[in-house]
Amino acid sequence: MAAVAPDIPERHQALFSAEDIVQQTFVDIFSDARRFVPEGEHAFVCYVRTIARNNLVEVIRALDTAKRGGKRRRATSDGQEPGLDLLHALAPAATALGPLPTAARREAAQAVRAAVAALPELWRRAVELYDLELRDISEVASILGRSPGAVHLLRNRAFARLRTPLAEYVTRFSKPA
């Protein structure tokens, strides 16, 4: 934590802590330990610091992006099926499909819900609460017992995992029958 804390910008110190970064770093190391290749006396320390640094950068980018309005608009309650904005954000080819008929919108929203349901629990809850239920980031953080920065990190990881199944869905949907 001592290696991470000084690099947290003052503007973000109320939004996440070094503990959030370290916790996610430990999860990353544990879940992907087979990628580590020991190449010297201090290789593991360098490996851990690199993962922690990448996690820190990821949270800072997410928070800075959120402050600028995000990379995408959040859905509004305009009657659109929940999750379609997520499909368009994570599978850009979906926008080429144009406006979808009602049944196709329901089917696309179902595909998004199925992909989200397959995520690890914390990632799934973060996406459900923030992106599908449109709750405020501070409310999601409170429900999950995490900081807003940690919630952004969870969502970023979830989005990385969702891109492939959603892109595959769009590809299948756009092929002529």
C-alpha positions in Angstrom: 0.0 0.0 0.0 2.9 2.3 0.7 3.9 2.0 -2.9 0.4 2.9 -4.2 -0.8 5.6 -1.8 1.6 8.4 -2.9 0.5 8.0 -6.5 -3.2 8.6 -5.8 -4.1 12.1 -7.1 -5.4 14.4 -4.4 -8.6 15.0 -6.4 -9.4 11.2 -6.1 -8.3 10.5 -2.5 -11.9 10.7 -1.3 -13.2 8.3 -4.0 -10.8 5.4 -3.6 -8.0 4.3 -1.4 -4.7 2.4 -1.7 -6.5 -0.6 -0.1 -8.9 -0.7 -3.1 -6.0 -1.0 -5.5 -4.1 -3.5 -3.4 -7.2 -5.7 -2.9 -7.9 -5.8 -6.7 -4.2 -6.5 -7.3 -4.3 -9.5 -5.0 -7.4 -10.8 -6.8 -5.6 -10.3 -10.2 -2.5 -12.1 -9.0 -4.5 -15.0 -7.5 -6.7 -15.5 -10.5 -3.9 -15.3 -13.1 -0.9 -16.6 -11.2 0.1 -18.9 -14.1 1.2 -15.8 -16.2 4.0 -14.9 -13.8 7.4 -16.0 -15.0 10.1 -15.7 -12.4 13.1 -14.0 -14.0 15.4 -12.9 -11.2 15.5 -12.2 -7.6 13.0 -9.3 -7.6 10.7 -10.4 -10.4 7.7 -11.1 -8.2 7.9 -7.6 -6.6 8.1 -6.0 -10.0 5.2 -8.1 -11.2 3.0 -7.1 -8.2 4.0 -3.4 -8.6 3.2 -3.5 -12.3 -0.3 -4.9 -11.7 -0.9 -2.4 -8.9 0.2 0.5 -11.1 -2.0 -0.7 -14.0 -5.0 -1.0 -11.6 -4.3 2.5 -10.3 -4.2 4.0 -13.8 -7.4 2.1 -14.7 -9.3 3.6 -11.8 -8.0 7.1 -12.4 -8.9 7.0 -16.1 -12.4 5.7 -15.2 -13.0 8.5 -12.7 -11.6 11.2 -15.0 -13.8 9.9 -17.8 -16.8 9.8 -15.5 -16.1 13.5 -14.5 -16.2 14.5 -18.2 -19.5 12.8 -18.7 -18.3 9.3 -19.5 -17.4 7.8 -22.8 -21.1 7.1 -23.4 -24.4 8.5 -22.3 -26.2 6.5 -19.6 -29.6 5.3 -20.6 -32.6 7.4 -19.7 -36.0 6.2 -18.8 -37.3 6.7 -22.4 -38.9 3.2 -22.5 -35.9 1.6 -24.2 -35.1 -1.9 -23.1 -32.6 -1.9 -20.2 -29.1 -2.9 -21.5 -29.4 -1.7 -25.1 -27.1 1.3 -24.4 -24.7 -1.2 -22.9 -24.8 -3.3 -26.1 -24.2 -0.3 -28.3 -21.3 0.9 -26.0 -19.5 -2.5 -25.8 -20.3 -3.8 -29.3 -20.1 -0.7 -31.6 -21.2 -2.8 -34.6 -24.7 -2.8 -33.1 -25.2 0.8 -34.1 -24.9 -0.3 -37.8 -28.0 -2.4 -37.3 -30.1 0.7 -37.1 -33.3 1.0 -35.1 -34.5 -2.4 -34.0 -38.1 -3.6 -34.0 -39.7 -4.2 -30.6 -39.1 -7.9 -30.6 -35.5 -7.5 -31.6 -34.9 -4.9 -28.9 -36.3 -7.4 -26.3 -34.1 -10.1 -27.7 -31.0 -7.9 -27.7 -31.7 -6.8 -24.1 -32.1 -10.5 -23.2 -28.6 -11.2 -24.7 -27.1 -8.4 -22.6 -28.7 -9.8 -19.5 -27.5 -13.3 -20.2 -23.9 -12.0 -20.8 -24.1 -10.0 -17.6 -25.4 -13.0 -15.6 -22.3 -15.0 -16.7 -19.9 -12.5 -15.0 -18.3 -13.1 -11.7 -20.6 -11.9 -8.9 -19.0 -8.6 -8.0 -18.6 -7.6 -11.6 -22.2 -8.6 -12.3 -23.6 -6.7 -9.4 -21.7 -3.5 -10.3 -23.0 -3.6 -13.9 -26.5 -4.5 -12.9 -26.8 -1.7 -10.3 -25.0 1.1 -12.2 -25.6 0.3 -15.9 -28.9 -1.6 -15.9 -30.7 -0.2 -12.9 -29.1 3.3 -13.4 -28.2 3.8 -9.8 -25.8 6.6 -8.7 -22.2 5.5 -8.4 -22.1 6.4 -4.7 -25.2 4.3 -4.1 -23.7 1.3 -5.9 -20.5 1.7 -3.9 -22.4 1.7 -0.7 -24.4 -1.4 -1.7 -21.2 -3.3 -2.7 -19.2 -2.0 0.3 -16.6 -0.5 -2.1 -15.4 2.9 -3.0 -16.6 4.6 -6.2 -13.2 4.1 -7.7 -13.3 0.3 -6.9 -16.8 0.1 -8.5 -15.4 1.7 -11.7 -12.6 -0.8 -11.7 -15.1 -3.7 -11.3 -17.1 -2.3 -14.2 -14.1 -1.9 -16.4 -13.2 -5.5 -15.8 -16.7 -6.6 -16.5 -16.8 -4.6 -19.7 -13.6 -6.3 -21.0 -15.3 -9.6 -20.4 -18.6 -8.6 -22.0 -17.2 -7.2 -25.2 -16.7 -10.6 -26.8 -20.1 -12.3 -26.2 -21.9 -9.1 -27.1 -19.9 -8.6 -30.4 -20.6 -12.3 -31.2 -24.3 -11.7 -30.6 -24.3 -8.7 -32.9 -22.5 -10.7 -35.6 -25.0 -13.6 -35.4 -28.0 -11.1 -35.3 -26.7 -9.2 -38.4 -26.2 -12.3 -40.6 -29.1 -12.8 -43.1 -31.3 -15.8 -42.2 
